[in-house]
Amino acid sequence: MEALLPKVSLYMDPAIPARFEKMHVELEVTLRDGRTFHSRCNGPRGIWGGDPVSPEEHLVKVGDCLSVGFAREQVEQCVALASKINQLDSSGVAALLALIERSGVDRAARLKFAAEG
């Protein structure tokens, strides 16, 4: 994936509205043989007023995000605890927080990842 980075150009089109609910992303790919492909995304699934994500899609997304700093078993534990956070007693909340603290990703890395989105 890193080998592709030098081949990527980012262009911020001033004609695209700066309002989140009106933004969109356009992608154009030109292959070595000159063929060009174009696609447009008007917003991710689950965006306000759009098609909602299913619970299954949400769990896949959560798992992908958590896998940056957690092993598979930790992802499963974190999801299990977080999915019932409103019912957790203080020891359950403490267990969730301890799991996050033990994730193996230091605080600076978590903040950097969160900022990059």
C-alpha positions in Angstrom: 0.0 0.0 0.0 2.8 2.4 0.8 4.2 2.0 -2.7 1.0 3.6 -4.0 1.4 6.8 -2.0 3.8 8.5 -4.4 1.3 7.9 -7.2 -1.6 9.6 -5.4 -2.4 13.2 -6.0 -4.9 15.1 -3.7 -6.8 18.0 -5.1 -9.1 20.1 -2.9 -11.8 21.4 -5.3 -13.0 24.8 -4.1 -16.3 24.2 -5.9 -17.2 21.4 -3.4 -19.2 22.9 -0.5 -17.4 23.0 2.8 -20.6 22.0 4.7 -20.3 18.4 5.8 -23.8 17.4 4.7 -23.1 18.7 1.2 -19.5 17.5 0.7 -18.6 14.7 -1.7 -15.5 12.9 -2.8 -14.5 12.2 -6.3 -11.9 9.6 -7.3 -10.2 9.3 -10.7 -7.8 6.5 -11.5 -5.7 6.5 -14.6 -4.1 3.2 -15.5 -0.7 2.8 -17.3 -2.5 2.0 -20.5 -4.3 5.3 -20.3 -7.7 4.1 -19.3 -9.4 6.3 -16.7 -12.0 5.4 -14.2 -14.1 7.8 -12.2 -16.3 7.4 -9.1 -18.1 9.7 -6.7 -19.2 9.2 -3.1 -21.8 11.6 -1.7 -21.2 10.4 1.8 -20.5 7.3 3.8 -23.2 4.9 4.7 -24.8 5.9 7.9 -24.3 9.6 7.3 -27.2 11.8 8.7 -30.3 11.4 6.5 -28.7 8.7 4.4 -28.9 4.9 4.3 -28.1 3.6 7.8 -25.4 1.0 8.3 -26.6 -2.4 9.6 -25.5 -3.6 13.0 -23.3 -6.2 11.2 -21.6 -3.5 9.1 -21.1 -1.4 12.2 -19.4 -4.3 14.0 -17.1 -4.8 11.0 -16.1 -1.2 11.1 -15.6 -1.2 14.8 -13.4 -4.3 14.5 -11.3 -2.8 11.8 -10.7 0.4 13.8 -9.9 -1.5 17.0 -7.6 -3.9 15.3 -5.1 -1.0 14.9 -4.2 -1.4 18.6 -5.8 -4.6 19.8 -5.4 -8.3 19.2 -8.5 -10.2 17.9 -9.3 -11.5 21.4 -9.1 -7.9 22.8 -11.3 -6.6 20.0 -13.9 -9.2 20.9 -13.7 -8.4 24.6 -13.9 -4.6 24.0 -16.9 -5.0 21.7 -18.6 -7.3 24.2 -18.1 -4.8 27.1 -18.8 -1.7 25.1 -22.0 -3.1 23.6 -23.6 -3.3 27.0 -21.9 -0.2 28.5 -25.2 1.1 29.9 -25.6 -2.0 31.9 -22.0 -2.3 33.2 -21.4 -1.8 36.9 -18.3 0.0 38.1 -16.2 -3.1 37.8 -17.3 -3.7 34.2 -16.4 -0.1 33.3 -13.1 -0.5 35.0 -12.5 -3.7 33.0 -13.2 -1.9 29.7 -10.9 1.0 30.6 -8.1 -1.5 31.7 -8.5 -3.3 28.4 -8.1 0.0 26.5 -5.1 0.9 28.5 -3.5 -2.4 27.8 -4.1 -2.2 24.1 -0.4 -1.9 23.3 -0.9 1.4 21.5 0.6 4.3 23.4 -1.6 7.3 24.1 0.3 9.5 21.6 -0.3 7.0 18.8 -4.0 6.7 19.7 -4.3 10.5 19.6 -2.4 10.7 16.3 -4.6 7.9 14.8 -7.8 9.6 16.0 -6.7 13.0 14.6 -5.9 11.4 11.2 -9.4 9.8 11.2 
